Amino acid sequence: MNAPLPAFKSYDIRGRVGRDLDAPLARAVGQAFSEILGARRVVLGHDARASSPALAHALAEGAMAAGSEVLELGLCGTEEVYFATDHLGADGGLMVTGSHNPIEDNGIKMVREGARPVSRESGLAEIEARTAELLARPAPPPPAAGTRRRVDPRPAYVARVLSFIEPARLKGFRLLANPGNGAAGPTFAALAEALAAAGAQLEIETIQAAPDPSFPNGIPNPLLPEKRDATAAAVRATGADIGIAWDGDFDRCFLFDETGGFIDGEYIVGLLARAMLARHPGARIVHDPRVMWNTQRVVAEAGGEAVVSRTGHALIKAKMREVDAVYGGEMSAHHYFRDFMYCDSGMIPWLQVLAVMAETGRPLSDLVAEMRARHPSSGEINFRLADPAAAMAAVEAQFGAEAEETDRLDGLSMSFSNWRFNLRASNTEPVLRLNVEALGDAALVARKVEEIRAVIAGAGS
């Protein structure tokens, strides 16, 4: 039996280039992917990292060795692979991306037909086993039985994204966009051009727009506070009504209000849930359990049904399909749409928020002010520990007796009369992730964070 391959994770492949992930492994992955899925046609794209084109080339060689026709998108975003897989009727899609990981890393995201996720329960374990067999076999790879060709579904993708709003109603706004030197720049430019052609009247300023594999401004990951300053400063300098920033493969977008203030993900989930329910009355909305009181309140007030799911894109997508949810949102800035193959998009959310601003005539800061005041939260706090399980047990022992509700759907969630927390272990690191929220009391959030921090420290690090 072949040893597990360290680059294979729960839902994708990620690792250090040259150590965990290289061209021979990518070639074997491409062949295994096509064989296991029985794929006649495979969509292939890659992000802006220096190692991505070579890894994509190796994936194509492997898929062709298995007899697949490879439809190459070139530089694109992950969601463009999702879209093209469904739009072109392909049997699967492969995206080479390191997203927001360190510059030395890279990865491969996979989907099946219809852009359905590939996970350990839906083919990834078999792909890993077959990849290991191919790597262990000394014989040269078989000659290519398949073919490859470039395709350009971006115009159709742009049309799908714009179908979520009415472009002609977007007038008088100034946007500041920061692709972070990742893959978002060309796609955003295509969307901006299409918006103008459809009657939108927007002033658009961009920074860090050119894809650059050296990432001169650092790896784009605006979930980290230290990665937000450039966007915030540019919003203030340009007088923009909204700031938009993306991670490396732009499956997540992050929004800033007209003051340059960063909008935490759960409040964007609330805005989008309300907007989707206005278009789909009574629909279901899926959300993760890390921070959820604001989402549940907004959905209830808008006449929808909130459905909680474990964190993670494959799990959220599966739950959305199970309950036929119109939208799903995670506090980490992943936003999923039923009419976008139940997949996450980094371009649809900012357009929908802009549409809400146009419809209400209210600035973004005002749209989220009530949610922030009624449901303050801590943001995700990470603890790197030698024994995460012991720390979690200590927290449960400390707070269990007074908890009104304890839930283990995803880590440990405890609810009290006016506050709650979720504490969950990382799937890939010895890390615990803490989120605390309260009812209208930011000082309570701060106190409870410190109490839980003390318990974790006492359990040993």
VENGIDA-V779046 format. One record per residue. N is the residue number from 1. RES is the residue in three letters. PSI is psi in radians with two decimals (999 if undefined). OMEGA is omega in whole degrees, -180 to 180 (none if undefined). D_LAST is the distance of its C-alpha to the last C-alpha in Angstrom with 2 decimals. Layout:
BEGIN
{{N;RES;PSI;OMEGA;D_LAST} {N;RES;PSI;OMEGA;D_LAST}}
END
This chain:
BEGIN
{{1;MET;2.32;-178;35.91} {2;ASN;2.55;179;34.26} {3;ALA;2.62;177;30.54} {4;PRO;2.60;178;28.56} {5;LEU;2.16;-171;28.60} {6;PRO;-0.40;-179;25.18} {7;ALA;-0.30;-179;26.65} {8;PHE;2.09;180;27.54} {9;LYS;-2.82;-176;25.15} {10;SER;-0.66;-174;25.84} {11;TYR;-0.10;-175;28.53} {12;ASP;-2.93;178;29.27} {13;ILE;2.26;-180;28.90} {14;ARG;2.48;176;26.52} {15;GLY;3.14;179;25.55} {16;ARG;2.22;-180;26.21} {17;VAL;2.32;-179;29.97} {18;GLY;-0.27;177;31.43} {19;ARG;-1.00;-179;28.55} {20;ASP;-0.40;-171;27.86} {21;LEU;2.12;178;30.84} {22;ASP;-3.11;-176;34.30} {23;ALA;-0.78;178;37.96} {24;PRO;-0.70;178;38.63} {25;LEU;-0.75;180;35.76} {26;ALA;-0.70;178;36.95} {27;ARG;-0.76;179;40.49} {28;ALA;-0.66;177;39.49} {29;VAL;-0.77;180;37.53} {30;GLY;-0.75;179;40.65} {31;GLN;-0.79;-179;42.85} {32;ALA;-0.73;180;40.58} {33;PHE;-0.85;-178;40.16} {34;SER;-0.67;-180;43.93} {35;GLU;-0.85;-176;44.68} {36;ILE;-0.69;-179;42.28} {37;LEU;-0.15;-175;43.33} {38;GLY;0.71;-170;46.95} {39;ALA;2.10;173;46.88} {40;ARG;-0.58;-180;50.23} {41;ARG;2.32;-178;48.99} {42;VAL;2.23;173;45.56} {43;VAL;2.46;-177;44.56} {44;LEU;2.25;175;42.54} {45;GLY;2.98;178;40.99} {46;HIS;2.76;180;38.57} {47;ASP;-2.86;-171;36.71} {48;ALA;0.05;-177;37.18} {49;ARG;2.65;-176;34.83} {50;ALA;-0.61;-177;36.61} {51;SER;-0.14;-171;35.77} {52;SER;-0.77;-180;36.75} {53;PRO;-0.71;-180;40.55} {54;ALA;-0.69;178;40.42} {55;LEU;-0.67;177;37.97} {56;ALA;-0.70;177;40.22} {57;HIS;-0.75;180;43.23} {58;ALA;-0.70;176;41.73} {59;LEU;-0.76;180;40.88} {60;ALA;-0.74;179;44.50} {61;GLU;-0.75;180;45.85} {62;GLY;-0.77;180;43.97} {63;ALA;-0.68;178;45.09} {64;MET;-0.60;177;48.65} {65;ALA;-0.50;178;48.59} {66;ALA;0.04;176;48.05} {67;GLY;0.13;-178;51.01} {68;SER;2.61;165;49.39} {69;GLU;2.15;-177;50.86} {70;VAL;2.13;179;48.16} {71;LEU;1.86;-170;48.49} {72;GLU;2.21;177;46.84} {73;LEU;-0.38;-172;45.71} {74;GLY;-2.57;-180;44.42} {75;LEU;2.20;-177;42.09} {76;CYS;-3.13;174;41.01} {77;GLY;2.79;-180;38.26} {78;THR;-0.72;-178;36.56} {79;GLU;-0.40;176;38.52} {80;GLU;-0.56;173;41.73} {81;VAL;-0.75;176;41.04} {82;TYR;-0.89;-177;40.46} {83;PHE;-0.83;-176;43.72} {84;ALA;-0.61;179;45.74} {85;THR;-0.76;179;44.74} {86;ASP;-0.84;-175;46.21} {87;HIS;-0.66;-177;49.03} {88;LEU;0.03;179;50.34} {89;GLY;0.56;180;50.08} {90;ALA;2.83;-180;47.83} {91;ASP;-0.14;179;46.18} {92;GLY;2.91;179;42.79} {93;GLY;2.52;180;41.02} {94;LEU;2.27;178;38.65} {95;MET;2.11;176;36.84} {96;VAL;1.98;-179;35.29} {97;THR;2.46;170;32.59} {98;GLY;-0.02;178;29.26} {99;SER;-1.99;-177;29.20} {100;HIS;0.23;-179;26.46} {101;ASN;2.92;179;24.52} {102;PRO;2.74;-172;24.53} {103;ILE;-0.43;-180;28.05} {104;GLU;-0.15;-175;27.68} {105;ASP;2.89;169;27.04} {106;ASN;-3.10;-178;29.52} {107;GLY;3.10;179;30.04} {108;ILE;2.14;173;32.66} {109;LYS;2.51;-173;33.04} {110;MET;2.52;169;35.60} {111;VAL;2.73;176;37.89} {112;ARG;-2.91;176;40.71} {113;GLU;2.55;-179;44.12} {114;GLY;0.25;-179;44.20} {115;ALA;0.46;176;40.83} {116;ARG;2.45;-176;39.04} {117;PRO;2.64;172;35.46} {118;VAL;2.15;178;34.73} {119;SER;-3.09;179;31.71} {120;ARG;-0.53;-179;30.88} {121;GLU;-0.15;-176;33.20} {122;SER;0.66;171;35.96} {123;GLY;-0.37;-174;36.50} {124;LEU;-0.66;179;33.43} {125;ALA;-0.72;179;32.78} {126;GLU;-0.64;177;36.45} {127;ILE;-0.72;178;36.36} {128;GLU;-0.79;-179;33.47} {129;ALA;-0.74;-180;35.39} {130;ARG;-0.64;176;38.58} {131;THR;-0.78;179;36.93} {132;ALA;-0.70;177;35.64} {133;GLU;-0.77;-179;39.20} {134;LEU;-0.67;179;40.76} {135;LEU;-0.53;-178;38.50} {136;ALA;-0.28;-176;39.28} {137;ARG;2.18;-176;43.00} {138;PRO;-0.30;-177;44.86} {139;ALA;2.62;177;47.79} {140;PRO;2.73;180;48.14} {141;PRO;2.64;180;47.43} {142;PRO;2.73;178;50.47} {143;PRO;2.68;-178;52.64} {144;ALA;2.15;176;51.94} {145;ALA;-0.25;-179;53.75} {146;GLY;-2.97;-178;52.53} {147;THR;3.01;177;53.08} {148;ARG;2.57;175;51.27} {149;ARG;2.63;178;52.41} {150;ARG;2.46;176;51.16} {151;VAL;2.76;-180;51.19} {152;ASP;1.44;177;50.72} {153;PRO;0.14;-175;49.80} {154;ARG;-0.73;177;48.44} {155;PRO;-0.72;178;51.52} {156;ALA;-0.66;177;51.10} {157;TYR;-0.80;180;47.37} {158;VAL;-0.74;179;48.22} {159;ALA;-0.69;179;50.82} {160;ARG;-0.78;-180;48.37} {161;VAL;-0.77;-178;45.84} {162;LEU;-0.28;179;48.64} {163;SER;-0.24;-180;49.91} {164;PHE;-0.18;-179;47.15} {165;ILE;3.07;173;48.82} {166;GLU;1.72;-172;52.30} {167;PRO;-0.67;-175;52.27} {168;ALA;-0.27;179;55.45} {169;ARG;-0.09;180;53.81} {170;LEU;1.69;-176;51.24} {171;LYS;2.46;171;53.16} {172;GLY;0.22;-180;52.57} {173;PHE;2.57;171;48.85} {174;ARG;2.22;-178;47.24} {175;LEU;2.48;170;44.18} {176;LEU;2.04;-177;41.65} {177;ALA;2.33;180;40.10} {178;ASN;1.66;177;37.33} {179;PRO;-0.14;176;36.92} {180;GLY;0.45;-178;34.45} {181;ASN;0.30;176;36.55} {182;GLY;-2.66;-173;35.56} {183;ALA;-0.16;-171;37.94} {184;ALA;-0.46;-172;38.80} {185;GLY;-1.01;-178;41.49} {186;PRO;-0.65;-180;44.47} {187;THR;-0.72;176;43.85} {188;PHE;-0.71;179;43.57} {189;ALA;-0.70;178;46.80} {190;ALA;-0.70;177;48.53} {191;LEU;-0.72;180;47.49} {192;ALA;-0.73;178;48.68} {193;GLU;-0.75;180;52.00} {194;ALA;-0.64;177;52.46} {195;LEU;-0.80;180;51.64} {196;ALA;-0.73;-180;54.33} {197;ALA;-0.48;-179;56.80} {198;ALA;0.10;174;56.20} {199;GLY;-0.02;176;56.99} {200;ALA;2.51;178;53.69} {201;GLN;1.63;-174;54.12} {202;LEU;2.49;168;50.88} {203;GLU;2.18;-173;50.14} {204;ILE;2.20;173;47.31} {205;GLU;2.47;178;45.43} {206;THR;2.62;169;42.92} {207;ILE;2.69;177;40.48} {208;GLN;0.72;-171;38.70} {209;ALA;-0.48;-175;40.98} {210;ALA;2.25;174;41.80} {211;PRO;2.31;-175;39.65} {212;ASP;1.93;-177;38.34} {213;PRO;-0.26;178;36.32} {214;SER;-0.17;-179;35.13} {215;PHE;1.19;-175;33.47} {216;PRO;-0.34;179;34.60} {217;ASN;0.27;-179;32.77} {218;GLY;2.83;179;29.48} {219;ILE;2.25;-179;28.39} {220;PRO;2.03;176;29.45} {221;ASN;1.36;-176;26.67} {222;PRO;-0.03;172;27.58} {223;LEU;-0.42;178;24.72} {224;LEU;2.23;-177;22.79} {225;PRO;-0.63;-177;24.05} {226;GLU;-0.19;180;24.79} {227;LYS;0.17;-175;27.13} {228;ARG;-0.28;-169;29.34} {229;ASP;-0.74;-176;31.12} {230;ALA;-0.76;179;33.95} {231;THR;-0.81;-179;34.96} {232;ALA;-0.77;-180;34.81} {233;ALA;-0.69;-180;36.88} {234;ALA;-0.62;175;39.38} {235;VAL;-0.82;-179;39.87} {236;ARG;-0.71;-177;40.77} {237;ALA;-0.57;-177;42.93} {238;THR;-0.14;-176;44.94} {239;GLY;0.57;-177;45.26} {240;ALA;2.64;176;43.93} {241;ASP;-0.38;-179;43.81} {242;ILE;2.49;174;40.77} {243;GLY;2.47;-178;38.27} {244;ILE;2.29;175;37.00} {245;ALA;2.65;-177;34.32} {246;TRP;2.82;169;33.23} {247;ASP;-3.02;-168;30.66} {248;GLY;-0.62;-180;31.97} {249;ASP;0.20;176;33.79} {250;PHE;0.61;169;34.47} {251;ASP;-0.05;173;33.54} {252;ARG;2.41;171;31.69} {253;CYS;2.65;-175;33.36} {254;PHE;2.36;-171;32.05} {255;LEU;2.55;179;34.44} {256;PHE;2.45;180;35.13} {257;ASP;-3.08;-173;37.72} {258;GLU;-0.22;176;40.72} {259;THR;-0.06;-173;38.84} {260;GLY;0.05;180;36.25} {261;GLY;2.37;179;33.69} {262;PHE;2.40;180;31.20} {263;ILE;2.03;180;31.63} {264;ASP;2.59;-170;28.51} {265;GLY;-0.64;-176;28.94} {266;GLU;-0.46;179;29.44} {267;TYR;-0.54;173;32.46} {268;ILE;-0.68;175;34.02} {269;VAL;-0.76;178;33.62} {270;GLY;-0.78;179;35.54} {271;LEU;-0.81;-177;38.23} {272;LEU;-0.64;177;38.76} {273;ALA;-0.78;179;38.82} {274;ARG;-0.73;-180;41.51} {275;ALA;-0.72;-179;43.45} {276;MET;-0.61;179;43.42} {277;LEU;-0.47;175;44.53} {278;ALA;-0.56;179;47.39} {279;ARG;-0.42;-176;48.61} {280;HIS;1.31;-175;47.76} {281;PRO;2.39;176;48.31} {282;GLY;0.10;-176;46.57} {283;ALA;2.93;176;44.34} {284;ARG;2.52;179;40.87} {285;ILE;2.19;179;37.78} {286;VAL;2.44;179;34.53} {287;HIS;2.81;178;31.16} {288;ASP;2.88;-173;27.47} {289;PRO;0.11;-175;25.54} {290;ARG;-0.88;175;22.83} {291;VAL;2.06;-168;25.20} {292;MET;-0.20;-175;28.61} {293;TRP;-0.71;179;30.52} {294;ASN;-0.80;-179;32.42} {295;THR;-0.79;-178;33.42} {296;GLN;-0.69;178;34.60} {297;ARG;-0.83;-178;36.66} {298;VAL;-0.77;-178;38.25} {299;VAL;-0.76;180;39.14} {300;ALA;-0.78;-179;40.66} {301;GLU;-0.51;-180;42.67} {302;ALA;0.04;176;43.96} {303;GLY;0.29;179;45.13} {304;GLY;-3.05;178;42.74} {305;GLU;2.08;179;40.45} {306;ALA;2.33;-179;36.67} {307;VAL;2.16;-179;34.99} {308;VAL;2.52;178;31.23} {309;SER;2.68;170;29.78} {310;ARG;2.67;-179;26.49} {311;THR;2.54;176;25.02} {312;GLY;2.43;-170;26.33} {313;HIS;-0.70;-179;29.74} {314;ALA;-0.63;-179;31.18} {315;LEU;-0.73;178;30.30} {316;ILE;-0.80;-179;31.65} {317;LYS;-0.70;179;34.79} {318;ALA;-0.75;179;35.39} {319;LYS;-0.70;178;35.13} {320;MET;-0.74;178;37.46} {321;ARG;-0.67;-179;40.00} {322;GLU;-0.73;-175;39.76} {323;VAL;0.07;-179;40.61} {324;ASP;0.87;180;42.58} {325;ALA;2.52;-180;40.51} {326;VAL;-0.42;-177;42.01} {327;TYR;2.58;173;38.71} {328;GLY;2.48;-178;34.98} {329;GLY;2.49;174;32.28} {330;GLU;2.57;179;28.53} {331;MET;-0.31;-180;26.71} {332;SER;0.14;176;25.59} {333;ALA;0.37;167;29.30} {334;HIS;2.22;-179;30.60} {335;HIS;2.20;-171;34.00} {336;TYR;2.50;-174;36.12} {337;PHE;2.25;180;39.86} {338;ARG;-0.70;-177;42.15} {339;ASP;0.20;171;44.95} {340;PHE;0.88;178;42.83} {341;MET;0.46;-175;42.34} {342;TYR;0.38;-175;39.47} {343;CYS;2.89;178;37.49} {344;ASP;2.55;-180;35.33} {345;SER;2.46;174;37.07} {346;GLY;-0.01;180;36.18} {347;MET;-0.61;180;39.83} {348;ILE;-0.70;-174;41.04} {349;PRO;-0.82;-176;38.63} {350;TRP;-0.56;176;39.73} {351;LEU;-0.73;179;43.34} {352;GLN;-0.67;177;43.03} {353;VAL;-0.73;177;41.43} {354;LEU;-0.67;177;44.27} {355;ALA;-0.67;177;46.73} {356;VAL;-0.72;177;45.36} {357;MET;-0.69;179;45.78} {358;ALA;-0.70;-177;49.33} {359;GLU;-0.68;-175;50.21} {360;THR;-0.38;-174;48.95} {361;GLY;0.31;-177;49.74} {362;ARG;2.48;175;46.43} {363;PRO;2.78;-176;43.93} {364;LEU;-0.68;-180;40.48} {365;SER;-0.66;-180;38.86} {366;ASP;-0.61;-179;41.20} {367;LEU;-0.50;-178;40.59} {368;VAL;-0.06;-174;36.90} {369;ALA;-0.79;-179;37.24} {370;GLU;-0.72;-180;37.84} {371;MET;-0.75;178;34.95} {372;ARG;-0.74;-177;32.55} {373;ALA;-0.70;-176;33.96} {374;ARG;-0.47;-175;34.04} {375;HIS;1.17;177;30.66} {376;PRO;2.59;-180;28.14} {377;SER;2.94;-172;24.71} {378;SER;-0.32;-164;21.43} {379;GLY;2.79;-176;21.32} {380;GLU;2.26;-179;18.47} {381;ILE;2.20;-176;15.05} {382;ASN;2.42;177;12.40} {383;PHE;2.03;176;8.61} {384;ARG;2.09;-169;7.38} {385;LEU;2.67;174;4.66} {386;ALA;-0.58;-177;5.35} {387;ASP;1.41;-179;6.90} {388;PRO;-0.63;-178;8.34} {389;ALA;-0.71;179;11.15} {390;ALA;-0.69;180;9.70} {391;ALA;-0.72;179;8.38} {392;MET;-0.70;178;11.86} {393;ALA;-0.66;179;13.60} {394;ALA;-0.70;178;12.40} {395;VAL;-0.76;180;13.72} {396;GLU;-0.71;180;16.84} {397;ALA;-0.64;-178;17.46} {398;GLN;-0.72;-171;17.28} {399;PHE;-0.13;-173;19.62} {400;GLY;-0.68;-174;21.58} {401;ALA;-0.58;-177;24.42} {402;GLU;-0.10;-179;25.49} {403;ALA;2.37;176;25.13} {404;GLU;-0.46;179;28.59} {405;GLU;2.37;175;27.55} {406;THR;2.30;-176;24.69} {407;ASP;2.44;-180;24.83} {408;ARG;0.49;177;23.05} {409;LEU;-0.75;-177;25.16} {410;ASP;1.59;-173;22.29} {411;GLY;-2.53;-179;18.84} {412;LEU;2.05;174;18.88} {413;SER;2.32;176;21.40} {414;MET;2.31;180;22.47} {415;SER;2.47;179;25.55} {416;PHE;-3.07;-174;26.92} {417;SER;-0.62;-175;30.24} {418;ASN;0.23;174;29.39} {419;TRP;2.87;176;25.91} {420;ARG;2.84;174;23.71} {421;PHE;2.74;170;20.39} {422;ASN;2.27;179;19.31} {423;LEU;2.07;-175;15.82} {424;ARG;2.59;180;15.99} {425;ALA;2.50;173;14.21} {426;SER;2.56;176;15.50} {427;ASN;-0.33;-170;18.12} {428;THR;-0.18;-176;17.47} {429;GLU;2.77;174;13.87} {430;PRO;1.13;-172;10.34} {431;VAL;2.43;168;10.37} {432;LEU;2.43;-179;11.06} {433;ARG;2.16;-175;14.11} {434;LEU;2.35;169;15.28} {435;ASN;2.34;179;18.92} {436;VAL;2.41;175;20.66} {437;GLU;2.80;-178;24.45} {438;ALA;3.00;176;27.07} {439;LEU;1.74;172;30.82} {440;GLY;0.42;-174;32.24} {441;ASP;1.55;-179;29.70} {442;ALA;-0.57;179;27.43} {443;ALA;-0.61;177;26.43} {444;LEU;-0.71;177;25.22} {445;VAL;-0.84;-178;23.01} {446;ALA;-0.72;-180;21.43} {447;ARG;-0.76;-177;21.00} {448;LYS;-0.60;175;19.44} {449;VAL;-0.79;-179;16.91} {450;GLU;-0.64;177;15.85} {451;GLU;-0.81;-180;15.94} {452;ILE;-0.65;177;13.73} {453;ARG;-0.73;-179;11.26} {454;ALA;-0.71;178;11.32} {455;VAL;-0.75;179;10.92} {456;ILE;-0.75;179;7.82} {457;ALA;-0.68;-180;6.34} {458;GLY;-0.41;179;8.17} {459;ALA;-0.14;178;6.95} {460;GLY;2.52;180;3.78} {461;SER;999;none;0.00}}
END
